[in-house]
Amino acid sequence: MCIVYLLAIALVLAFVSGAMELFGEKVTLKIIGALVLFWLITSFGYIVIPIVIPVAIISLIVLRKGAKKTGFWYFIYKGVPSTNKKDTEMILNEIININSPVIIDTNIWMDEDLVGFWTDLYNQCSTKHIQIVVPSSAYDEILRLKKESFDKIKRLRAQIAFVRIKLFSDCGLLNIHNIKKVRNPYAYADPDIINLCMYICNEKNGSCSLITNDKDLIVRTRHVLGINVEEEMKCRILSVVPTFYAKKRRYIGWVVGCPSL
């Protein structure tokens, strides 16, 4: 009987945890859920357990299906994560702007856990007819890893990135900045990303958004452009993070018409 109790508690807590990834206020609802569950089991265990277990299982299935739909991802801006799906969508809607280019680093293109991010970004860009920007060196770097890397995982991730790039290109939603006729086999994207941000913010006196999970690139960009660049809204630097369920559900290939790899 003790094992049954523990199983019921584990299932309900898993449900509560997943729900909070979707709606926020995680800690509060975990505590409330645990207290309610404890009370129900201690008071009406013989009635509750046969009901709780199937309900918890069904809820988990619904949440995991929701992972495909909502993407389970969020932004981190200046060290602060977006708290729920609504805030995340609001930030994405703000940065997709025809007068403010979005520059995306290599590591975001290659992240197999960011299926939801790429789906939402594709939908926003196709709705607003906005192109995202990738320096030619980032594209060449991805091609180099795809063709030449001895690391099997890196080759797979580069293949995923290439499929994403091709889809955006096919749909007219991609601007490969300063692309050359021949691939550079020694391409390294970071300096070109910083130079592109400097060109947009300083020479053209415009604004842009940089999306990267490279902590070193974040620090360098801030200091090269000026530490207050984000306060002036000249260059907004964001990271993108998948949640627990996105990591549990790895996809080879991604949605929106993209073929499986």
Order of alpha helices (4+ residues) and beta strands (2+ residues): alpha-alpha-beta-beta-alpha-beta-alpha-alpha-beta-alpha-alpha-beta-alpha-beta-alpha-beta-alpha
